[in-house]
Amino acid sequence: MRWYKPDAWGESYFSPSRAGREEWKYLEEEGVKVYVMCGGRDLFVDEIRGMVGVIKGAGVDVRLREVSCCSPFCDVEESSRLMAML
């Protein structure tokens, strides 16, 4: 069962990574700061990076944090040890 129209995939509300600068501009106008966090192995990490670039291009104060391990508080060796336990 689908809960969206077939042509919705191209709309920014359905897929924010498709939004242009003009659709993010209101955040800059309202002084909103944006924090984005993703994993380095995230399936959509390239799209997330691109979206952050577009948001920055709109003049929005945005910060991207890429976490390269399973927890933002562990180091790579600890992450490998924890992942091996899964």
PDB file with SEQRES, HELIX, SHEET and CRYST1 records, atoms N, CA, C and O in Angstrom:
SEQRES   1 A   86  MET ARG TRP TYR LYS PRO ASP ALA TRP GLY GLU SER TYR          
SEQRES   2 A   86  PHE SER PRO SER ARG ALA GLY ARG GLU GLU TRP LYS TYR          
SEQRES   3 A   86  LEU GLU GLU GLU GLY VAL LYS VAL TYR VAL MET CYS GLY          
SEQRES   4 A   86  GLY ARG ASP LEU PHE VAL ASP GLU ILE ARG GLY MET VAL          
SEQRES   5 A   86  GLY VAL ILE LYS GLY ALA GLY VAL ASP VAL ARG LEU ARG          
SEQRES   6 A   86  GLU VAL SER CYS CYS SER PRO PHE CYS ASP VAL GLU GLU          
SEQRES   7 A   86  SER SER ARG LEU MET ALA MET LEU                              
HELIX    1 AA1 PRO A    6  GLY A   10  5                                   5    
HELIX    2 AA2 PRO A   16  ARG A   18  5                                   3    
HELIX    3 AA3 ARG A   21  GLU A   29  1                                   9    
HELIX    4 AA4 VAL A   45  GLY A   57  1                                  13    
HELIX    5 AA5 VAL A   76  ALA A   84  1                                   9    
SHEET    1 AA1 2 LYS A  33  GLY A  39  0                                        
SHEET    2 AA1 2 ASP A  61  VAL A  67  1                                        
CRYST1    1.000    1.000    1.000  90.00  90.00  90.00 P 1           1          
ATOM      1  N   MET A   1       0.847  -1.176   0.000  1.00  0.00           N  
ATOM      2  CA  MET A   1       0.000   0.000   0.000  1.00  0.00           C  
ATOM      3  C   MET A   1       0.894   1.240   0.000  1.00  0.00           C  
ATOM      4  O   MET A   1       1.853   1.307   0.768  1.00  0.00           O  
ATOM      5  N   ARG A   2       0.596   2.200  -0.835  1.00  0.00           N  
ATOM      6  CA  ARG A   2       1.359   3.442  -0.906  1.00  0.00           C  
ATOM      7  C   ARG A   2       0.632   4.558  -0.175  1.00  0.00           C  
ATOM      8  O   ARG A   2      -0.595   4.651  -0.213  1.00  0.00           O  
ATOM      9  N   TRP A   3       1.401   5.395   0.483  1.00  0.00           N  
ATOM     10  CA  TRP A   3       0.835   6.520   1.207  1.00  0.00           C  
ATOM     11  C   TRP A   3       1.260   7.845   0.594  1.00  0.00           C  
ATOM     12  O   TRP A   3       1.135   8.882   1.245  1.00  0.00           O  
ATOM     13  N   TYR A   4       1.749   7.842  -0.616  1.00  0.00           N  
ATOM     14  CA  TYR A   4       2.170   9.067  -1.288  1.00  0.00           C  
ATOM     15  C   TYR A   4       1.831   8.959  -2.766  1.00  0.00           C  
ATOM     16  O   TYR A   4       1.645   7.866  -3.301  1.00  0.00           O  
ATOM     17  N   LYS A   5       1.757  10.095  -3.405  1.00  0.00           N  
ATOM     18  CA  LYS A   5       1.513  10.113  -4.840  1.00  0.00           C  
ATOM     19  C   LYS A   5       2.791   9.710  -5.561  1.00  0.00           C  
ATOM     20  O   LYS A   5       3.880  10.039  -5.090  1.00  0.00           O  
ATOM     21  N   PRO A   6       2.698   9.017  -6.673  1.00  0.00           N  
ATOM     22  CA  PRO A   6       3.902   8.579  -7.394  1.00  0.00           C  
ATOM     23  C   PRO A   6       4.845   9.720  -7.785  1.00  0.00           C  
ATOM     24  O   PRO A   6       6.057   9.517  -7.852  1.00  0.00           O  
ATOM     25  N   ASP A   7       4.312  10.910  -8.044  1.00  0.00           N  
ATOM     26  CA  ASP A   7       5.178  12.020  -8.434  1.00  0.00           C  
ATOM     27  C   ASP A   7       5.759  12.769  -7.231  1.00  0.00           C  
ATOM     28  O   ASP A   7       6.481  13.750  -7.409  1.00  0.00           O  
ATOM     29  N   ALA A   8       5.453  12.320  -6.012  1.00  0.00           N  
ATOM     30  CA  ALA A   8       5.942  13.000  -4.809  1.00  0.00           C  
ATOM     31  C   ALA A   8       7.446  12.843  -4.604  1.00  0.00           C  
ATOM     32  O   ALA A   8       8.049  13.629  -3.873  1.00  0.00           O  
ATOM     33  N   TRP A   9       8.056  11.855  -5.228  1.00  0.00           N  
ATOM     34  CA  TRP A   9       9.491  11.599  -5.008  1.00  0.00           C  
ATOM     35  C   TRP A   9      10.349  12.804  -5.350  1.00  0.00           C  
ATOM     36  O   TRP A   9      11.446  12.948  -4.810  1.00  0.00           O  
ATOM     37  N   GLY A  10       9.888  13.652  -6.213  1.00  0.00           N  
ATOM     38  CA  GLY A  10      10.670  14.821  -6.610  1.00  0.00           C  
ATOM     39  C   GLY A  10      10.453  16.046  -5.756  1.00  0.00           C  
ATOM     40  O   GLY A  10      11.118  17.062  -5.959  1.00  0.00           O  
ATOM     41  N   GLU A  11       9.535  15.978  -4.800  1.00  0.00           N  
ATOM     42  CA  GLU A  11       9.234  17.125  -3.949  1.00  0.00           C  
ATOM     43  C   GLU A  11      10.189  17.183  -2.759  1.00  0.00           C  
ATOM     44  O   GLU A  11      10.603  16.151  -2.232  1.00  0.00           O  
ATOM     45  N   SER A  12      10.530  18.395  -2.346  1.00  0.00           N  
ATOM     46  CA  SER A  12      11.500  18.557  -1.262  1.00  0.00           C  
ATOM     47  C   SER A  12      10.990  18.051   0.080  1.00  0.00           C  
ATOM     48  O   SER A  12      11.795  17.644   0.918  1.00  0.00           O  
ATOM     49  N   TYR A  13       9.688  18.063   0.311  1.00  0.00           N  
ATOM     50  CA  TYR A  13       9.177  17.543   1.580  1.00  0.00           C  
ATOM     51  C   TYR A  13       9.299  16.032   1.644  1.00  0.00           C  
ATOM     52  O   TYR A  13       9.451  15.463   2.725  1.00  0.00           O  
ATOM     53  N   PHE A  14       9.235  15.390   0.513  1.00  0.00           N  
ATOM     54  CA  PHE A  14       9.383  13.941   0.447  1.00  0.00           C  
ATOM     55  C   PHE A  14      10.855  13.552   0.497  1.00  0.00           C  
ATOM     56  O   PHE A  14      11.216  12.551   1.115  1.00  0.00           O  
ATOM     57  N   SER A  15      11.698  14.339  -0.150  1.00  0.00           N  
ATOM     58  CA  SER A  15      13.123  14.064  -0.224  1.00  0.00           C  
ATOM     59  C   SER A  15      13.907  15.364  -0.052  1.00  0.00           C  
ATOM     60  O   SER A  15      14.201  16.038  -1.040  1.00  0.00           O  
ATOM     61  N   PRO A  16      14.251  15.727   1.191  1.00  0.00           N  
ATOM     62  CA  PRO A  16      14.944  16.996   1.434  1.00  0.00           C  
ATOM     63  C   PRO A  16      16.255  17.148   0.664  1.00  0.00           C  
ATOM     64  O   PRO A  16      16.684  18.272   0.405  1.00  0.00           O  
ATOM     65  N   SER A  17      16.890  16.052   0.299  1.00  0.00           N  
ATOM     66  CA  SER A  17      18.151  16.163  -0.436  1.00  0.00           C  
ATOM     67  C   SER A  17      17.931  16.720  -1.844  1.00  0.00           C  
ATOM     68  O   SER A  17      18.890  17.124  -2.502  1.00  0.00           O  
ATOM     69  N   ARG A  18      16.695  16.747  -2.306  1.00  0.00           N  
ATOM     70  CA  ARG A  18      16.378  17.312  -3.617  1.00  0.00           C  
ATOM     71  C   ARG A  18      16.036  18.799  -3.539  1.00  0.00           C  
ATOM     72  O   ARG A  18      15.844  19.441  -4.571  1.00  0.00           O  
ATOM     73  N   ALA A  19      15.959  19.348  -2.336  1.00  0.00           N  
ATOM     74  CA  ALA A  19      15.599  20.754  -2.164  1.00  0.00           C  
ATOM     75  C   ALA A  19      16.736  21.662  -2.633  1.00  0.00           C  
ATOM     76  O   ALA A  19      17.913  21.350  -2.454  1.00  0.00           O  
ATOM     77  N   GLY A  20      16.364  22.775  -3.228  1.00  0.00           N  
ATOM     78  CA  GLY A  20      17.346  23.758  -3.678  1.00  0.00           C  
ATOM     79  C   GLY A  20      17.613  24.806  -2.607  1.00  0.00           C  
ATOM     80  O   GLY A  20      16.972  24.815  -1.556  1.00  0.00           O  
ATOM     81  N   ARG A  21      18.562  25.684  -2.884  1.00  0.00           N  
ATOM     82  CA  ARG A  21      18.917  26.732  -1.917  1.00  0.00           C  
ATOM     83  C   ARG A  21      17.717  27.561  -1.498  1.00  0.00           C  
ATOM     84  O   ARG A  21      17.556  27.884  -0.321  1.00  0.00           O  
ATOM     85  N   GLU A  22      16.874  27.904  -2.467  1.00  0.00           N  
ATOM     86  CA  GLU A  22      15.725  28.765  -2.162  1.00  0.00           C  
ATOM     87  C   GLU A  22      14.784  28.126  -1.149  1.00  0.00           C  
ATOM     88  O   GLU A  22      14.090  28.836  -0.421  1.00  0.00           O  
ATOM     89  N   GLU A  23      14.750  26.802  -1.091  1.00  0.00           N  
ATOM     90  CA  GLU A  23      13.870  26.121  -0.145  1.00  0.00           C  
ATOM     91  C   GLU A  23      14.446  26.060   1.266  1.00  0.00           C  
ATOM     92  O   GLU A  23      13.727  25.743   2.213  1.00  0.00           O  
ATOM     93  N   TRP A  24      15.736  26.360   1.413  1.00  0.00           N  
ATOM     94  CA  TRP A  24      16.381  26.391   2.727  1.00  0.00           C  
ATOM     95  C   TRP A  24      16.580  27.823   3.222  1.00  0.00           C  
ATOM     96  O   TRP A  24      16.901  28.035   4.391  1.00  0.00           O  
ATOM     97  N   LYS A  25      16.394  28.792   2.353  1.00  0.00           N  
ATOM     98  CA  LYS A  25      16.701  30.194   2.653  1.00  0.00           C  
ATOM     99  C   LYS A  25      15.954  30.702   3.885  1.00  0.00           C  
ATOM    100  O   LYS A  25      16.481  31.525   4.634  1.00  0.00           O  
ATOM    101  N   TYR A  26      14.734  30.219   4.096  1.00  0.00           N  
ATOM    102  CA  TYR A  26      13.950  30.707   5.232  1.00  0.00           C  
ATOM    103  C   TYR A  26      14.652  30.436   6.568  1.00  0.00           C  
ATOM    104  O   TYR A  26      14.470  31.188   7.526  1.00  0.00           O  
ATOM    105  N   LEU A  27      15.448  29.370   6.637  1.00  0.00           N  
ATOM    106  CA  LEU A  27      16.174  29.080   7.877  1.00  0.00           C  
ATOM    107  C   LEU A  27      17.193  30.172   8.178  1.00  0.00           C  
ATOM    108  O   LEU A  27      17.359  30.580   9.327  1.00  0.00           O  
ATOM    109  N   GLU A  28      17.870  30.638   7.141  1.00  0.00           N  
ATOM    110  CA  GLU A  28      18.848  31.725   7.298  1.00  0.00           C  
ATOM    111  C   GLU A  28      18.128  33.011   7.703  1.00  0.00           C  
ATOM    112  O   GLU A  28      18.597  33.746   8.572  1.00  0.00           O  
ATOM    113  N   GLU A  29      17.000  33.271   7.076  1.00  0.00           N  
ATOM    114  CA  GLU A  29      16.228  34.487   7.374  1.00  0.00           C  
ATOM    115  C   GLU A  29      15.721  34.499   8.810  1.00  0.00           C  
ATOM    116  O   GLU A  29      15.596  35.564   9.415  1.00  0.00           O  
ATOM    117  N   GLU A  30      15.431  33.329   9.356  1.00  0.00           N  
ATOM    118  CA  GLU A  30      14.933  33.228  10.730  1.00  0.00           C  
ATOM    119  C   GLU A  30      16.050  33.006  11.751  1.00  0.00           C  
ATOM    120  O   GLU A  30      15.785  32.903  12.949  1.00  0.00           O  
ATOM    121  N   GLY A  31      17.297  32.932  11.281  1.00  0.00           N  
ATOM    122  CA  GLY A  31      18.439  32.766  12.189  1.00  0.00           C  
ATOM    123  C   GLY A  31      18.549  31.378  12.798  1.00  0.00           C  
ATOM    124  O   GLY A  31      19.121  31.218  13.877  1.00  0.00           O  
ATOM    125  N   VAL A  32      18.011  30.381  12.124  1.00  0.00           N  
ATOM    126  CA  VAL A  32      18.038  29.008  12.629  1.00  0.00           C  
ATOM    127  C   VAL A  32      19.406  28.388  12.369  1.00  0.00           C  
ATOM    128  O   VAL A  32      19.937  28.477  11.262  1.00  0.00           O  
ATOM    129  N   LYS A  33      19.964  27.767  13.385  1.00  0.00           N  
ATOM    130  CA  LYS A  33      21.205  27.013  13.233  1.00  0.00           C  
ATOM    131  C   LYS A  33      20.842  25.547  13.048  1.00  0.00           C  
ATOM    132  O   LYS A  33      19.952  25.030  13.723  1.00  0.00           O  
ATOM    133  N   VAL A  34      21.538  24.880  12.128  1.00  0.00           N  
ATOM    134  CA  VAL A  34      21.220  23.493  11.801  1.00  0.00           C  
ATOM    135  C   VAL A  34      22.399  22.593  12.153  1.00  0.00           C  
ATOM    136  O   VAL A  34      23.545  22.908  11.834  1.00  0.00           O  
ATOM    137  N   TYR A  35      22.114  21.483  12.806  1.00  0.00           N  
ATOM    138  CA  TYR A  35      23.113  20.477  13.150  1.00  0.00           C  
ATOM    139  C   TYR A  35      22.705  19.170  12.488  1.00  0.00           C  
ATOM    140  O   TYR A  35      21.598  18.678  12.706  1.00  0.00           O  
ATOM    141  N   VAL A  36      23.595  18.609  11.684  1.00  0.00           N  
ATOM    142  CA  VAL A  36      23.320  17.354  10.988  1.00  0.00           C  
ATOM    143  C   VAL A  36      24.379  16.345  11.419  1.00  0.00           C  
ATOM    144  O   VAL A  36      25.573  16.643  11.407  1.00  0.00           O  
ATOM    145  N   MET A  37      23.939  15.164  11.795  1.00  0.00           N  
ATOM    146  CA  MET A  37      24.865  14.111  12.194  1.00  0.00           C  
ATOM    147  C   MET A  37      24.565  12.863  11.376  1.00  0.00           C  
ATOM    148  O   MET A  37      23.409  12.465  11.234  1.00  0.00           O  
ATOM    149  N   CYS A  38      25.604  12.255  10.845  1.00  0.00           N  
ATOM    150  CA  CYS A  38      25.432  11.017  10.087  1.00  0.00           C  
ATOM    151  C   CYS A  38      26.637  10.124  10.324  1.00  0.00           C  
ATOM    152  O   CYS A  38      27.668  10.567  10.830  1.00  0.00           O  
ATOM    153  N   GLY A  39      26.492   8.869   9.953  1.00  0.00           N  
ATOM    154  CA  GLY A  39      27.583   7.922  10.066  1.00  0.00           C  
ATOM    155  C   GLY A  39      28.371   7.878   8.767  1.00  0.00           C  
ATOM    156  O   GLY A  39      27.805   8.016   7.682  1.00  0.00           O  
ATOM    157  N   GLY A  40      29.670   7.685   8.882  1.00  0.00           N  
ATOM    158  CA  GLY A  40      30.509   7.593   7.699  1.00  0.00           C  
ATOM    159  C   GLY A  40      30.147   6.435   6.800  1.00  0.00           C  
ATOM    160  O   GLY A  40      30.477   6.437   5.614  1.00  0.00           O  
ATOM    161  N   ARG A  41      29.471   5.445   7.355  1.00  0.00           N  
ATOM    162  CA  ARG A  41      29.037   4.289   6.563  1.00  0.00           C  
ATOM    163  C   ARG A  41      27.537   4.346   6.251  1.00  0.00           C  
ATOM    164  O   ARG A  41      26.959   3.380   5.754  1.00  0.00           O  
ATOM    165  N   ASP A  42      26.935   5.465   6.543  1.00  0.00           N  
ATOM    166  CA  ASP A  42      25.510   5.648   6.269  1.00  0.00           C  
ATOM    167  C   ASP A  42      25.246   5.442   4.786  1.00  0.00           C  
ATOM    168  O   ASP A  42      26.006   5.918   3.943  1.00  0.00           O  
ATOM    169  N   LEU A  43      24.187   4.747   4.473  1.00  0.00           N  
ATOM    170  CA  LEU A  43      23.856   4.451   3.084  1.00  0.00           C  
ATOM    171  C   LEU A  43      23.714   5.716   2.242  1.00  0.00           C  
ATOM    172  O   LEU A  43      24.045   5.710   1.057  1.00  0.00           O  
ATOM    173  N   PHE A  44      23.230   6.786   2.838  1.00  0.00           N  
ATOM    174  CA  PHE A  44      22.986   8.024   2.109  1.00  0.00           C  
ATOM    175  C   PHE A  44      23.978   9.126   2.476  1.00  0.00           C  
ATOM    176  O   PHE A  44      23.644  10.306   2.369  1.00  0.00           O  
ATOM    177  N   VAL A  45      25.173   8.774   2.900  1.00  0.00           N  
ATOM    178  CA  VAL A  45      26.135   9.780   3.364  1.00  0.00           C  
ATOM    179  C   VAL A  45      26.478  10.788   2.262  1.00  0.00           C  
ATOM    180  O   VAL A  45      26.653  11.971   2.556  1.00  0.00           O  
ATOM    181  N   ASP A  46      26.576  10.358   1.023  1.00  0.00           N  
ATOM    182  CA  ASP A  46      26.878  11.298  -0.061  1.00  0.00           C  
ATOM    183  C   ASP A  46      25.738  12.298  -0.262  1.00  0.00           C  
ATOM    184  O   ASP A  46      25.983  13.484  -0.481  1.00  0.00           O  
ATOM    185  N   GLU A  47      24.508  11.826  -0.189  1.00  0.00           N  
ATOM    186  CA  GLU A  47      23.356  12.715  -0.314  1.00  0.00           C  
ATOM    187  C   GLU A  47      23.286  13.687   0.848  1.00  0.00           C  
ATOM    188  O   GLU A  47      22.933  14.853   0.668  1.00  0.00           O  
ATOM    189  N   ILE A  48      23.623  13.212   2.043  1.00  0.00           N  
ATOM    190  CA  ILE A  48      23.609  14.071   3.226  1.00  0.00           C  
ATOM    191  C   ILE A  48      24.655  15.160   3.081  1.00  0.00           C  
ATOM    192  O   ILE A  48      24.376  16.329   3.352  1.00  0.00           O  
ATOM    193  N   ARG A  49      25.855  14.793   2.658  1.00  0.00           N  
ATOM    194  CA  ARG A  49      26.905  15.802   2.446  1.00  0.00           C  
ATOM    195  C   ARG A  49      26.473  16.830   1.406  1.00  0.00           C  
ATOM    196  O   ARG A  49      26.677  18.030   1.588  1.00  0.00           O  
ATOM    197  N   GLY A  50      25.880  16.361   0.327  1.00  0.00           N  
ATOM    198  CA  GLY A  50      25.410  17.269  -0.709  1.00  0.00           C  
ATOM    199  C   GLY A  50      24.333  18.205  -0.202  1.00  0.00           C  
ATOM    200  O   GLY A  50      24.337  19.394  -0.519  1.00  0.00           O  
ATOM    201  N   MET A  51      23.403  17.670   0.590  1.00  0.00           N  
ATOM    202  CA  MET A  51      22.329  18.485   1.144  1.00  0.00           C  
ATOM    203  C   MET A  51      22.894  19.556   2.068  1.00  0.00           C  
ATOM    204  O   MET A  51      22.441  20.701   2.044  1.00  0.00           O  
ATOM    205  N   VAL A  52      23.882  19.190   2.884  1.00  0.00           N  
ATOM    206  CA  VAL A  52      24.511  20.161   3.778  1.00  0.00           C  
ATOM    207  C   VAL A  52      25.178  21.272   2.958  1.00  0.00           C  
ATOM    208  O   VAL A  52      25.131  22.441   3.341  1.00  0.00           O  
ATOM    209  N   GLY A  53      25.791  20.911   1.844  1.00  0.00           N  
ATOM    210  CA  GLY A  53      26.401  21.914   0.969  1.00  0.00           C  
ATOM    211  C   GLY A  53      25.370  22.882   0.409  1.00  0.00           C  
ATOM    212  O   GLY A  53      25.626  24.084   0.326  1.00  0.00           O  
ATOM    213  N   VAL A  54      24.209  22.369   0.026  1.00  0.00           N  
ATOM    214  CA  VAL A  54      23.141  23.226  -0.489  1.00  0.00           C  
ATOM    215  C   VAL A  54      22.622  24.142   0.615  1.00  0.00           C  
ATOM    216  O   VAL A  54      22.370  25.323   0.379  1.00  0.00           O  
ATOM    217  N   ILE A  55      22.463  23.599   1.814  1.00  0.00           N  
ATOM    218  CA  ILE A  55      21.984  24.405   2.943  1.00  0.00           C  
ATOM    219  C   ILE A  55      22.988  25.522   3.236  1.00  0.00           C  
ATOM    220  O   ILE A  55      22.595  26.670   3.447  1.00  0.00           O  
ATOM    221  N   LYS A  56      24.283  25.188   3.250  1.00  0.00           N  
ATOM    222  CA  LYS A  56      25.312  26.213   3.455  1.00  0.00           C  
ATOM    223  C   LYS A  56      25.262  27.255   2.350  1.00  0.00           C  
ATOM    224  O   LYS A  56      25.435  28.448   2.598  1.00  0.00           O  
ATOM    225  N   GLY A  57      25.024  26.796   1.135  1.00  0.00           N  
ATOM    226  CA  GLY A  57      24.928  27.707   0.002  1.00  0.00           C  
ATOM    227  C   GLY A  57      23.782  28.697   0.128  1.00  0.00           C  
ATOM    228  O   GLY A  57      23.805  29.763  -0.488  1.00  0.00           O  
ATOM    229  N   ALA A  58      22.778  28.345   0.926  1.00  0.00           N  
ATOM    230  CA  ALA A  58      21.647  29.241   1.176  1.00  0.00           C  
ATOM    231  C   ALA A  58      21.965  30.240   2.275  1.00  0.00           C  
ATOM    232  O   ALA A  58      21.129  31.077   2.616  1.00  0.00           O  
ATOM    233  N   GLY A  59      23.179  30.157   2.838  1.00  0.00           N  
ATOM    234  CA  GLY A  59      23.579  31.086   3.890  1.00  0.00           C  
ATOM    235  C   GLY A  59      23.225  30.642   5.293  1.00  0.00           C  
ATOM    236  O   GLY A  59      23.371  31.412   6.243  1.00  0.00           O  
ATOM    237  N   VAL A  60      22.763  29.418   5.438  1.00  0.00           N  
ATOM    238  CA  VAL A  60      22.353  28.899   6.749  1.00  0.00           C  
ATOM    239  C   VAL A  60      23.590  28.464   7.535  1.00  0.00           C  
ATOM    240  O   VAL A  60      24.523  27.886   6.978  1.00  0.00           O  
ATOM    241  N   ASP A  61      23.580  28.751   8.831  1.00  0.00           N  
ATOM    242  CA  ASP A  61      24.643  28.302   9.719  1.00  0.00           C  
ATOM    243  C   ASP A  61      24.404  26.817   9.998  1.00  0.00           C  
ATOM    244  O   ASP A  61      23.563  26.462  10.824  1.00  0.00           O  
ATOM    245  N   VAL A  62      25.143  25.959   9.308  1.00  0.00           N  
ATOM    246  CA  VAL A  62      24.935  24.516   9.427  1.00  0.00           C  
ATOM    247  C   VAL A  62      26.246  23.823   9.762  1.00  0.00           C  
ATOM    248  O   VAL A  62      27.306  24.176   9.244  1.00  0.00           O  
ATOM    249  N   ARG A  63      26.153  22.841  10.630  1.00  0.00           N  
ATOM    250  CA  ARG A  63      27.328  22.067  11.026  1.00  0.00           C  
ATOM    251  C   ARG A  63      27.043  20.597  10.774  1.00  0.00           C  
ATOM    252  O   ARG A  63      26.003  20.076  11.177  1.00  0.00           O  
ATOM    253  N   LEU A  64      27.977  19.935  10.104  1.00  0.00           N  
ATOM    254  CA  LEU A  64      27.863  18.503   9.822  1.00  0.00           C  
ATOM    255  C   LEU A  64      28.847  17.747  10.686  1.00  0.00           C  
ATOM    256  O   LEU A  64      30.029  18.086  10.740  1.00  0.00           O  
ATOM    257  N   ARG A  65      28.359  16.727  11.358  1.00  0.00           N  
ATOM    258  CA  ARG A  65      29.234  15.847  12.139  1.00  0.00           C  
ATOM    259  C   ARG A  65      29.085  14.444  11.583  1.00  0.00           C  
ATOM    260  O   ARG A  65      27.999  13.864  11.595  1.00  0.00           O  
ATOM    261  N   GLU A  66      30.185  13.915  11.100  1.00  0.00           N  
ATOM    262  CA  GLU A  66      30.208  12.535  10.615  1.00  0.00           C  
ATOM    263  C   GLU A  66      30.850  11.661  11.671  1.00  0.00           C  
ATOM    264  O   GLU A  66      31.988  11.891  12.080  1.00  0.00           O  
ATOM    265  N   VAL A  67      30.116  10.665  12.102  1.00  0.00           N  
ATOM    266  CA  VAL A  67      30.611   9.749  13.116  1.00  0.00           C  
ATOM    267  C   VAL A  67      31.130   8.514  12.392  1.00  0.00           C  
ATOM    268  O   VAL A  67      30.399   7.880  11.631  1.00  0.00           O  
ATOM    269  N   SER A  68      32.376   8.181  12.627  1.00  0.00           N  
ATOM    270  CA  SER A  68      32.978   7.066  11.899  1.00  0.00           C  
ATOM    271  C   SER A  68      32.953   5.758  12.674  1.00  0.00           C  
ATOM    272  O   SER A  68      33.516   4.760  12.223  1.00  0.00           O  
ATOM    273  N   CYS A  69      32.310   5.750  13.832  1.00  0.00           N  
ATOM    274  CA  CYS A  69      32.211   4.504  14.591  1.00  0.00           C  
ATOM    275  C   CYS A  69      30.791   4.350  15.114  1.00  0.00           C  
ATOM    276  O   CYS A  69      29.941   5.209  14.877  1.00  0.00           O  
ATOM    277  N   CYS A  70      30.539   3.275  15.815  1.00  0.00           N  
ATOM    278  CA  CYS A  70      29.167   2.989  16.252  1.00  0.00           C  
ATOM    279  C   CYS A  70      28.683   3.925  17.348  1.00  0.00           C  
ATOM    280  O   CYS A  70      27.479   4.006  17.591  1.00  0.00           O  
ATOM    281  N   SER A  71      29.573   4.624  18.006  1.00  0.00           N  
ATOM    282  CA  SER A  71      29.190   5.578  19.034  1.00  0.00           C  
ATOM    283  C   SER A  71      30.057   6.826  18.887  1.00  0.00           C  
ATOM    284  O   SER A  71      31.257   6.713  18.634  1.00  0.00           O  
ATOM    285  N   PRO A  72      29.476   7.999  19.040  1.00  0.00           N  
ATOM    286  CA  PRO A  72      30.284   9.212  18.922  1.00  0.00           C  
ATOM    287  C   PRO A  72      31.297   9.361  20.048  1.00  0.00           C  
ATOM    288  O   PRO A  72      32.138  10.259  20.008  1.00  0.00           O  
ATOM    289  N   PHE A  73      31.226   8.487  21.055  1.00  0.00           N  
ATOM    290  CA  PHE A  73      32.111   8.598  22.205  1.00  0.00           C  
ATOM    291  C   PHE A  73      33.224   7.556  22.228  1.00  0.00           C  
ATOM    292  O   PHE A  73      33.979   7.489  23.198  1.00  0.00           O  
ATOM    293  N   CYS A  74      33.340   6.742  21.179  1.00  0.00           N  
ATOM    294  CA  CYS A  74      34.371   5.717  21.165  1.00  0.00           C  
ATOM    295  C   CYS A  74      35.372   5.979  20.049  1.00  0.00           C  
ATOM    296  O   CYS A  74      35.095   6.731  19.114  1.00  0.00           O  
ATOM    297  N   ASP A  75      36.519   5.362  20.154  1.00  0.00           N  
ATOM    298  CA  ASP A  75      37.512   5.506  19.095  1.00  0.00           C  
ATOM    299  C   ASP A  75      37.359   4.362  18.091  1.00  0.00           C  
ATOM    300  O   ASP A  75      36.528   3.473  18.280  1.00  0.00           O  
ATOM    301  N   VAL A  76      38.148   4.385  17.041  1.00  0.00           N  
ATOM    302  CA  VAL A  76      38.010   3.402  15.968  1.00  0.00           C  
ATOM    303  C   VAL A  76      38.287   1.986  16.461  1.00  0.00           C  
ATOM    304  O   VAL A  76      37.568   1.060  16.086  1.00  0.00           O  
ATOM    305  N   GLU A  77      39.311   1.794  17.291  1.00  0.00           N  
ATOM    306  CA  GLU A  77      39.622   0.454  17.799  1.00  0.00           C  
ATOM    307  C   GLU A  77      38.478  -0.081  18.657  1.00  0.00           C  
ATOM    308  O   GLU A  77      38.109  -1.250  18.547  1.00  0.00           O  
ATOM    309  N   GLU A  78      37.929   0.762  19.497  1.00  0.00           N  
ATOM    310  CA  GLU A  78      36.795   0.368  20.340  1.00  0.00           C  
ATOM    311  C   GLU A  78      35.587   0.042  19.474  1.00  0.00           C  
ATOM    312  O   GLU A  78      34.862  -0.914  19.749  1.00  0.00           O  
ATOM    313  N   SER A  79      35.372   0.825  18.440  1.00  0.00           N  
ATOM    314  CA  SER A  79      34.275   0.582  17.519  1.00  0.00           C  
ATOM    315  C   SER A  79      34.419  -0.779  16.850  1.00  0.00           C  
ATOM    316  O   SER A  79      33.445  -1.525  16.752  1.00  0.00           O  
ATOM    317  N   SER A  80      35.621  -1.111  16.389  1.00  0.00           N  
ATOM    318  CA  SER A  80      35.860  -2.408  15.746  1.00  0.00           C  
ATOM    319  C   SER A  80      35.596  -3.546  16.719  1.00  0.00           C  
ATOM    320  O   SER A  80      34.999  -4.554  16.341  1.00  0.00           O  
ATOM    321  N   ARG A  81      36.026  -3.404  17.947  1.00  0.00           N  
ATOM    322  CA  ARG A  81      35.803  -4.420  18.963  1.00  0.00           C  
ATOM    323  C   ARG A  81      34.308  -4.621  19.211  1.00  0.00           C  
ATOM    324  O   ARG A  81      33.836  -5.755  19.299  1.00  0.00           O  
ATOM    325  N   LEU A  82      33.563  -3.513  19.323  1.00  0.00           N  
ATOM    326  CA  LEU A  82      32.126  -3.600  19.571  1.00  0.00           C  
ATOM    327  C   LEU A  82      31.395  -4.197  18.383  1.00  0.00           C  
ATOM    328  O   LEU A  82      30.472  -4.991  18.564  1.00  0.00           O  
ATOM    329  N   MET A  83      31.789  -3.831  17.168  1.00  0.00           N  
ATOM    330  CA  MET A  83      31.147  -4.359  15.980  1.00  0.00           C  
ATOM    331  C   MET A  83      31.397  -5.862  15.824  1.00  0.00           C  
ATOM    332  O   MET A  83      30.533  -6.587  15.329  1.00  0.00           O  
ATOM    333  N   ALA A  84      32.567  -6.328  16.242  1.00  0.00           N  
ATOM    334  CA  ALA A  84      32.892  -7.758  16.157  1.00  0.00           C  
ATOM    335  C   ALA A  84      32.002  -8.570  17.096  1.00  0.00           C  
ATOM    336  O   ALA A  84      31.792  -9.763  16.876  1.00  0.00           O  
ATOM    337  N   MET A  85      31.482  -7.932  18.134  1.00  0.00           N  
ATOM    338  CA  MET A  85      30.629  -8.625  19.081  1.00  0.00           C  
ATOM    339  C   MET A  85      29.221  -8.848  18.536  1.00  0.00           C  
ATOM    340  O   MET A  85      28.478  -9.675  19.066  1.00  0.00           O  
ATOM    341  N   LEU A  86      28.851  -8.129  17.496  1.00  0.00           N  
ATOM    342  CA  LEU A  86      27.486  -8.267  16.947  1.00  0.00           C  
ATOM    343  C   LEU A  86      27.293  -9.547  16.193  1.00  0.00           C  
ATOM    344  O   LEU A  86      26.204  -9.802  15.678  1.00  0.00           O  
TER     345      LEU A  86                                                      
END                                                                             
